[in-house]
Amino acid sequence: MNSIKRASPLYFLAACALAVSPLVASTKVTDISNLDSVQVASIFTPYSVAHLKKRLPSLKKPISIAGARCSQGLHIAIRNGTMVDLKELKKIVAFDKQKKQITVEAGITWRDIQKYIDRYDLALAAIQSYSDFSVGGSLSVNVHGRDIQHGSLITMVDSIDMLLASGDIVHASRTENADLFFSSIGGYGALGIIVHATINLVPNCALKRKVQTIPLADYKRHYFQSVITNPKIQLHNANIMLGDFDSVASVSWCTTDRPVTVQDRLRTTQKFYPVNMAGEALLRKNKIGHHVREKVEMKEAETPLIVWRNYEMGHTINTLKPVSRIISSSILQEYFIPVDQFETFAKQLKKIIKSDGIDMLNVSIRHVPADKGTTLPYAPQESFAFVCYLNIFNNSISQNRAKAWTQKLINAALACGGTYYLPYQPWATREQFMQAYPGCTMLREHKKKYDPTNTFNSNFIQRYIL
């Protein structure tokens, strides 16, 4: 009652506005890369799970689901349908410090969770390096990160609550409604809406950065001999030196008892990063820029750096924003390659980049343990992920060329027994998708069970699942 008395008139008016008018009429939706757009009939923004459950039957079908809207290729939308925007579902439902566990609504961002758990010296494990994404969005694509003890995000998820087309909210875990659990995490919203998630946490700790340059041909040996066997290393990735494509910067973050060199426990964020924008602009179509950046970054790496885990895992995607996306835009692609085919794919990647003139800005390598649980696993066997950050011109000719060389890269990955990641531009052929993700047959069966009328749909689901 006291909290109600202290509420401001503006807060009350805002709440009333949400209650009266949560539905936005027909509008064009664009993806974060500004390469694609689609006209949706309406955007519905529920202010609570109960509100969403109540309004679900009356929403225009088909229904797609949006979180922080950081996806590429407009997977989250479908023409003339209703987009359910979960951005207001951002409550912390429960927290247990002793169990190191937190339950949240699906629209909350990882950064907001970090702000809450940091005071208890707890941290997140298998999330992206960037914390702007929503929990529901990350779960729907089953992200992976740099933590070498955890694979994909599902490894730190205890359970989820799903709102189904029937209007029922169903609890799912590894032991309860397991088919729903394993098909919804990494299921791209095909079966329903994730409304709650219970996440297991890890201790926060100070981490010391260690960077060394090694030949690309020696990286696999280096990883299995010096990284995965070192109990102090918690986070790790490698960046290919694009100037020659023959060496990598191996970056490890190790636990330490030494005091931090950055006193902030969490990163502060801002909307624009002019220095980063200028740096990225210099990299585009500029080999000299790659050499300069690599020298600058290696020189910077010589400076001792010790930070809190939450600080290092709290980057913002705003640091990646280009000066403008009108002429060109930066996009992501990712390929998962079985460890024994690492060298083969690396050579093919270098060859295709050169032959097709791909404007590659960065290639990061991350180890991904085998995923034996999810219905659509991107790493059905132990793999290395090649995370490609690249630039393409924002016109149909450039995009058609990009589609062609993307299919070459996918074929190269498939020839190695690998896969490609699904949250990006849907340039793969249906045959390539079927070869990389044979579990789609099972996902279709689960969709018939949990969403027989195809209430939930999207560009991705329509193109590849249905």
C-alpha positions as CSV (number, residue, x, y, z in Angstrom):
1,M,0.0,0.0,0.0
2,N,2.9,2.4,0.8
3,S,4.4,1.8,-2.6
4,I,1.2,2.7,-4.2
5,K,1.0,6.0,-2.3
6,R,4.5,6.9,-3.4
7,A,3.8,6.2,-7.1
8,S,4.0,9.3,-9.2
9,P,1.1,10.6,-11.4
10,L,3.2,10.0,-14.5
11,Y,3.7,6.4,-13.5
12,F,0.0,6.0,-13.0
13,L,-0.8,7.6,-16.4
14,A,1.8,5.4,-18.2
15,A,0.2,2.3,-16.6
16,C,-3.2,3.4,-17.7
17,A,-2.0,4.0,-21.3
18,L,-0.5,0.5,-21.4
19,A,-3.8,-1.0,-20.1
20,V,-6.0,0.8,-22.5
21,S,-3.8,0.8,-25.7
22,P,-1.2,-2.0,-25.9
23,L,-1.9,-2.7,-29.5
24,V,-0.1,-0.8,-32.2
25,A,-1.7,-0.8,-35.7
26,S,-0.2,-2.0,-38.9
27,T,3.5,-1.1,-39.1
28,K,6.7,-1.9,-40.9
29,V,9.2,-3.9,-38.9
30,T,12.9,-3.8,-39.7
31,D,15.8,-6.0,-38.5
32,I,18.8,-4.6,-36.6
33,S,20.9,-4.7,-39.8
34,N,18.4,-2.6,-41.7
35,L,18.6,-5.0,-44.6
36,D,15.1,-6.4,-44.3
37,S,11.6,-5.2,-43.5
38,V,8.1,-6.7,-43.3
39,Q,4.6,-5.2,-42.8
40,V,2.9,-6.7,-39.7
41,A,-0.8,-6.2,-39.0
42,S,-0.2,-5.1,-35.4
43,I,2.3,-5.1,-32.5
44,F,0.9,-6.2,-29.2
45,T,2.9,-5.2,-26.0
46,P,1.5,-7.0,-22.9
47,Y,2.3,-5.4,-19.6
48,S,2.1,-8.7,-17.6
49,V,2.0,-12.5,-18.3
50,A,-1.6,-12.5,-17.1
51,H,-2.4,-9.7,-19.7
52,L,-0.7,-11.7,-22.5
53,K,-2.6,-14.9,-21.5
54,K,-5.9,-13.0,-21.5
55,R,-5.5,-11.3,-24.8
56,L,-3.9,-14.2,-26.7
57,P,-7.1,-15.7,-28.1
58,S,-8.2,-12.4,-29.6
59,L,-5.0,-11.6,-31.4
60,K,-4.9,-11.7,-35.1
61,K,-3.2,-14.9,-36.3
62,P,-0.4,-15.8,-37.1
63,I,1.5,-14.6,-34.1
64,S,5.3,-14.0,-34.0
65,I,7.4,-13.1,-30.9
66,A,9.9,-10.3,-30.3
67,G,12.2,-9.6,-27.5
68,A,15.1,-7.1,-27.7
69,R,14.8,-7.2,-31.5
70,C,18.5,-7.9,-32.1
71,S,17.9,-10.6,-34.6
72,Q,18.9,-10.4,-38.3
73,G,16.9,-11.7,-41.2
74,L,13.6,-10.8,-39.6
75,H,13.1,-14.3,-38.1
76,I,10.8,-12.7,-35.5
77,A,8.2,-11.4,-37.9
78,I,5.6,-12.6,-40.4
79,R,3.7,-10.5,-42.9
80,N,0.2,-9.4,-41.9
81,G,0.5,-11.2,-38.5
82,T,0.6,-10.0,-34.9
83,M,4.0,-9.4,-33.4
84,V,3.9,-9.9,-29.6
85,D,6.6,-7.6,-28.1
86,L,7.7,-8.9,-24.7
87,K,9.8,-5.8,-23.8
88,E,7.5,-5.0,-20.8
89,L,7.7,-8.5,-19.3
90,K,10.9,-7.8,-17.4
91,K,10.2,-8.7,-13.8
92,I,12.4,-10.8,-11.5
93,V,9.9,-13.4,-10.3
94,A,12.1,-15.2,-7.7
95,F,15.7,-15.3,-6.5
96,D,17.5,-17.9,-4.3
97,K,21.0,-16.9,-3.3
98,Q,21.8,-20.2,-1.7
99,K,20.7,-22.2,-4.7
100,K,22.3,-19.6,-7.1
101,Q,19.1,-19.5,-9.1
102,I,16.9,-16.7,-10.5
103,T,13.5,-16.8,-12.2
104,V,12.7,-14.0,-14.6
105,E,10.1,-12.9,-17.2
106,A,11.3,-13.5,-20.8
107,G,11.5,-9.8,-21.8
108,I,14.2,-8.9,-19.3
109,T,17.7,-8.3,-20.6
110,W,20.8,-10.0,-19.3
111,R,22.1,-6.6,-18.3
112,D,19.2,-6.1,-16.0
113,I,19.8,-9.5,-14.4
114,Q,23.5,-8.6,-13.9
115,K,22.5,-5.4,-12.1
116,Y,20.4,-7.5,-9.7
117,I,22.7,-10.5,-9.0
118,D,26.0,-8.6,-8.9
119,R,25.3,-7.3,-5.3
120,Y,25.2,-11.0,-4.3
121,D,28.5,-11.8,-6.0
122,L,26.8,-14.0,-8.6
123,A,27.2,-14.0,-12.4
124,L,25.9,-15.5,-15.6
125,A,27.6,-18.3,-17.4
126,A,26.7,-19.3,-20.9
127,I,25.5,-16.0,-22.4
128,Q,26.8,-13.9,-25.2
129,S,29.5,-11.3,-24.5
130,Y,26.9,-8.6,-25.1
131,S,24.1,-8.3,-22.5
132,D,21.6,-6.2,-24.4
133,F,19.6,-9.3,-25.5
134,S,16.4,-10.5,-23.9
135,V,16.3,-13.8,-22.0
136,G,13.5,-15.1,-24.2
137,G,15.3,-14.2,-27.4
138,S,18.5,-15.8,-26.3
139,L,16.6,-19.0,-25.2
140,S,14.8,-19.2,-28.5
141,V,18.1,-19.4,-30.4
142,N,20.0,-21.2,-27.6
143,V,23.0,-18.9,-27.6
144,H,26.5,-19.9,-26.7
145,G,29.3,-17.8,-25.2
146,R,32.9,-17.9,-24.2
147,D,32.7,-19.9,-20.9
148,I,34.7,-23.1,-21.6
149,Q,32.9,-25.0,-18.9
150,H,29.4,-24.3,-20.3
151,G,28.2,-24.9,-23.9
152,S,25.0,-23.5,-25.1
153,L,22.6,-21.5,-22.9
154,I,20.4,-24.5,-22.2
155,T,23.2,-25.9,-19.9
156,M,22.3,-23.2,-17.3
157,V,18.6,-23.3,-17.7
158,D,16.7,-25.2,-14.9
159,S,13.2,-24.8,-16.3
160,I,10.9,-22.6,-18.4
161,D,7.2,-21.7,-18.5
162,M,5.5,-21.8,-21.9
163,L,2.3,-20.1,-23.0
164,L,0.7,-22.4,-25.6
165,A,-1.8,-21.6,-28.3
166,S,-4.4,-23.3,-26.1
167,G,-4.0,-20.5,-23.5
168,D,-2.4,-22.9,-21.0
169,I,0.9,-22.1,-19.3
170,V,2.9,-25.3,-19.1
171,H,6.0,-25.8,-16.9
172,A,8.9,-27.6,-18.8
173,S,12.2,-28.9,-17.7
174,R,14.5,-31.9,-18.3
175,T,12.2,-34.1,-16.3
176,E,8.8,-32.5,-16.8
177,N,7.4,-32.0,-20.4
178,A,11.0,-32.6,-21.6
179,D,9.9,-32.7,-25.3
180,L,8.6,-29.1,-24.9
181,F,11.7,-28.0,-23.0
182,F,14.2,-29.3,-25.5
183,S,12.2,-28.1,-28.5
184,S,11.5,-24.7,-27.2
185,I,15.0,-23.8,-26.3
186,G,16.6,-23.3,-29.7
187,G,13.1,-23.7,-31.3
188,Y,12.7,-20.2,-32.6
189,G,9.2,-19.6,-31.1
190,A,7.7,-22.5,-33.1
191,L,5.8,-24.0,-30.2
192,G,4.7,-21.1,-28.1
193,I,5.9,-18.2,-26.0
194,I,8.5,-18.6,-23.3
195,V,7.2,-16.4,-20.5
196,H,9.4,-17.4,-17.5
197,A,12.8,-18.9,-17.2
198,T,14.7,-20.2,-14.2
199,I,18.4,-19.7,-14.6
200,N,21.3,-21.2,-12.7
201,L,24.0,-18.8,-11.7
202,V,27.8,-19.0,-11.1
203,P,30.0,-17.1,-8.6
204,N,31.3,-13.7,-9.7
205,C,35.0,-13.4,-9.6
206,A,38.0,-11.4,-10.8
207,L,39.5,-12.4,-14.1
208,K,42.9,-11.6,-15.6
209,R,43.3,-11.3,-19.4
210,K,46.0,-13.2,-21.1
211,V,46.6,-12.7,-24.8
212,Q,49.2,-14.5,-27.0
213,T,49.7,-14.7,-30.8
214,I,50.0,-18.2,-32.2
215,P,49.9,-19.7,-35.7
216,L,46.3,-20.6,-36.8
217,A,47.6,-24.1,-37.7
218,D,48.6,-24.6,-34.1
219,Y,45.4,-23.3,-32.5
220,K,43.6,-26.6,-32.0
221,R,46.6,-28.1,-30.3
222,H,47.0,-25.0,-28.2
223,Y,43.4,-25.1,-27.1
224,F,43.3,-28.7,-26.0
225,Q,46.8,-28.7,-24.4
226,S,46.8,-25.2,-22.8
227,V,43.3,-23.9,-22.5
228,I,40.7,-26.5,-21.7
229,T,43.1,-28.3,-19.3
230,N,43.8,-25.1,-17.3
231,P,41.3,-24.9,-14.4
232,K,41.9,-21.2,-14.0
233,I,40.6,-20.2,-17.4
234,Q,36.9,-19.4,-17.4
235,L,36.4,-17.5,-20.6
236,H,38.2,-17.9,-23.9
237,N,38.1,-17.1,-27.6
238,A,40.6,-16.5,-30.4
239,N,40.5,-13.9,-33.1
240,I,42.0,-14.6,-36.6
241,M,44.4,-12.0,-37.8
242,L,42.7,-11.1,-41.0
243,G,45.8,-9.4,-42.4
244,D,47.4,-12.7,-43.2
245,F,44.8,-15.2,-42.0
246,D,47.6,-17.4,-40.8
247,S,47.7,-16.5,-37.1
248,V,45.3,-15.9,-34.2
249,A,45.2,-13.8,-31.0
250,S,44.3,-16.3,-28.3
251,V,42.4,-14.5,-25.5
252,S,41.9,-16.2,-22.1
253,W,40.4,-14.8,-18.9
254,C,41.8,-16.5,-15.8
255,T,40.7,-16.4,-12.2
256,T,43.1,-14.5,-10.0
257,D,43.5,-13.3,-6.4
258,R,45.0,-10.0,-7.5
259,P,43.0,-6.8,-7.2
260,V,41.0,-5.6,-10.2
261,T,42.5,-2.9,-12.4
262,V,39.0,-1.6,-13.3
263,Q,37.1,-0.7,-10.2
264,D,33.6,-0.7,-11.9
265,R,31.8,-4.0,-11.2
266,L,29.4,-3.5,-14.1
267,R,29.9,-1.6,-17.4
268,T,28.2,1.7,-18.0
269,T,26.7,1.9,-21.4
270,Q,25.9,4.7,-23.8
271,K,24.0,5.0,-27.1
272,F,26.9,6.0,-29.3
273,Y,30.6,5.1,-29.3
274,P,32.2,7.5,-31.8
275,V,35.7,5.9,-31.6
276,N,34.3,2.5,-32.2
277,M,32.3,3.8,-35.2
278,A,35.3,5.4,-36.7
279,G,37.4,2.3,-36.2
280,E,34.8,0.0,-37.9
281,A,34.5,2.4,-40.8
282,L,38.3,2.2,-41.4
283,L,38.1,-1.6,-41.5
284,R,35.7,-1.8,-44.4
285,K,37.3,-2.7,-47.7
286,N,40.7,-1.7,-46.1
287,K,43.4,-4.3,-45.6
288,I,45.7,-1.7,-44.1
289,G,43.0,-1.0,-41.5
290,H,43.1,-4.7,-40.5
291,H,46.9,-4.6,-40.0
292,V,46.7,-1.3,-38.0
293,R,43.9,-2.6,-35.8
294,E,45.7,-5.9,-35.0
295,K,48.8,-4.0,-34.0
296,V,46.8,-1.6,-31.8
297,E,44.9,-4.4,-30.1
298,M,48.0,-6.5,-29.5
299,K,49.8,-3.5,-28.0
300,E,46.7,-2.8,-25.8
301,A,46.7,-6.4,-24.7
302,E,50.2,-6.0,-23.2
303,T,48.6,-3.7,-20.5
304,P,47.6,-5.8,-17.5
305,L,43.8,-6.0,-17.2
306,I,41.9,-7.6,-14.3
307,V,38.1,-7.1,-14.2
308,W,35.0,-8.6,-12.6
309,R,33.3,-11.4,-14.6
310,N,30.1,-9.4,-14.8
311,Y,32.0,-6.5,-16.2
312,E,33.6,-8.5,-19.0
313,M,30.3,-10.2,-19.8
314,G,28.4,-6.9,-20.0
315,H,29.4,-5.4,-23.3
316,T,26.8,-3.5,-25.3
317,I,26.0,-4.0,-29.0
318,N,26.0,-0.2,-29.3
319,T,29.8,-0.5,-29.6
320,L,29.3,-2.3,-32.9
321,K,27.0,0.3,-34.4
322,P,28.3,1.6,-37.7
323,V,28.3,5.3,-38.5
324,S,25.4,4.6,-40.9
325,R,23.5,1.6,-42.3
326,I,22.1,3.5,-45.3
327,I,25.0,2.5,-47.7
328,S,26.2,-0.7,-46.0
329,S,25.6,-2.7,-42.9
330,S,27.5,-5.2,-40.7
331,I,26.0,-8.6,-40.2
332,L,26.9,-11.9,-38.4
333,Q,27.3,-15.4,-39.6
334,E,28.5,-18.5,-37.7
335,Y,29.6,-21.9,-38.7
336,F,30.1,-24.9,-36.3
337,I,32.8,-27.3,-37.4
338,P,33.7,-30.6,-35.8
339,V,37.1,-30.3,-34.0
340,D,38.8,-32.8,-36.4
341,Q,37.8,-30.7,-39.4
342,F,39.1,-27.4,-38.0
343,E,42.0,-26.9,-40.3
344,T,40.0,-28.0,-43.4
345,F,37.3,-25.5,-42.8
346,A,39.7,-22.7,-41.9
347,K,41.4,-23.1,-45.3
348,Q,38.1,-23.1,-47.1
349,L,37.0,-20.0,-45.3
350,K,40.1,-18.2,-46.3
351,K,39.7,-19.3,-49.9
352,I,36.1,-18.2,-50.2
353,I,36.8,-14.8,-48.5
354,K,39.4,-14.1,-51.1
355,S,37.7,-15.5,-54.2
356,D,34.4,-13.8,-53.5
357,G,35.7,-10.6,-52.1
358,I,34.0,-10.8,-48.7
359,D,34.5,-7.7,-46.6
360,M,35.3,-9.6,-43.4
361,L,35.7,-7.4,-40.3
362,N,36.4,-10.0,-37.7
363,V,36.5,-13.8,-37.3
364,S,36.3,-15.2,-33.8
365,I,36.8,-18.8,-32.9
366,R,35.1,-20.4,-29.9
367,H,34.9,-24.0,-28.6
368,V,31.4,-25.4,-28.3
369,P,30.8,-28.8,-26.4
370,A,28.5,-31.3,-28.0
371,D,24.8,-30.6,-27.6
372,K,22.9,-33.9,-27.1
373,G,19.7,-32.5,-25.9
374,T,18.0,-29.9,-28.0
375,T,15.8,-30.8,-31.0
376,L,17.7,-28.4,-33.3
377,P,21.4,-28.7,-32.1
378,Y,23.9,-26.5,-33.9
379,A,26.7,-28.6,-32.4
380,P,25.6,-32.2,-32.3
381,Q,29.3,-33.0,-31.8
382,E,32.1,-31.2,-30.2
383,S,32.9,-28.2,-32.4
384,F,34.7,-25.0,-33.0
385,A,32.5,-22.1,-33.9
386,F,33.8,-19.6,-36.5
387,V,31.9,-16.4,-35.8
388,C,32.1,-14.1,-38.8
389,Y,31.4,-10.3,-38.6
390,L,31.3,-8.8,-42.0
391,N,30.1,-5.9,-44.1
392,I,27.8,-5.9,-47.1
393,F,26.3,-3.1,-49.2
394,N,22.6,-2.3,-48.6
395,N,21.3,-3.1,-52.1
396,S,19.8,-6.1,-53.9
397,I,22.9,-6.8,-56.0
398,S,25.2,-7.0,-53.0
399,Q,22.7,-9.1,-51.0
400,N,22.3,-11.5,-53.9
401,R,26.1,-11.9,-54.1
402,A,26.2,-12.4,-50.3
403,K,23.5,-15.0,-50.6
404,A,25.6,-16.9,-53.1
405,W,28.8,-16.9,-51.2
406,T,26.9,-17.7,-47.9
407,Q,25.6,-20.9,-49.6
408,K,29.2,-21.7,-50.5
409,L,30.3,-21.3,-46.9
410,I,27.4,-23.4,-45.7
411,N,28.4,-26.1,-48.2
412,A,31.9,-25.9,-47.0
413,A,30.7,-26.4,-43.4
414,L,28.4,-29.3,-44.4
415,A,31.2,-31.0,-46.3
416,C,33.1,-31.0,-43.0
417,G,30.2,-32.5,-41.1
418,G,29.3,-29.2,-39.6
419,T,26.4,-26.8,-39.4
420,Y,25.6,-23.1,-39.6
421,Y,23.8,-20.9,-37.1
422,L,20.1,-20.1,-37.8
423,P,19.4,-16.6,-36.3
424,Y,20.8,-14.7,-39.2
425,Q,19.8,-13.9,-42.8
426,P,17.8,-16.9,-44.2
427,W,20.0,-17.4,-47.2
428,A,20.4,-21.1,-46.8
429,T,18.5,-23.4,-49.2
430,R,15.9,-25.6,-47.7
431,E,18.1,-28.6,-48.6
432,Q,21.0,-27.1,-46.7
433,F,18.8,-26.6,-43.7
434,M,17.5,-30.1,-43.8
435,Q,21.0,-31.5,-44.0
436,A,22.3,-29.4,-41.1
437,Y,19.2,-29.8,-38.9
438,P,17.6,-33.2,-39.4
439,G,15.9,-32.7,-36.0
440,C,13.4,-30.4,-37.8
441,T,11.3,-33.5,-38.5
442,M,10.9,-34.0,-34.8
443,L,10.2,-30.3,-34.3
444,R,7.4,-30.5,-36.8
445,E,5.9,-33.4,-34.8
446,H,6.1,-31.4,-31.6
447,K,4.5,-28.5,-33.3
448,K,1.6,-30.6,-34.3
449,K,1.2,-31.6,-30.7
450,Y,1.6,-28.2,-29.0
451,D,0.5,-25.8,-31.8
452,P,-1.7,-27.8,-34.2
453,T,-3.3,-24.7,-35.8
454,N,0.1,-23.0,-36.4
455,T,-0.9,-20.1,-34.3
456,F,2.8,-19.2,-33.8
457,N,4.6,-18.5,-37.1
458,S,7.4,-16.4,-38.5
459,N,9.5,-15.9,-41.6
460,F,11.9,-18.5,-40.3
461,I,9.3,-21.1,-39.3
462,Q,7.4,-20.6,-42.6
463,R,10.5,-21.0,-44.7
464,Y,12.2,-23.9,-43.0
465,I,9.9,-25.7,-40.5
466,L,6.5,-25.7,-42.2
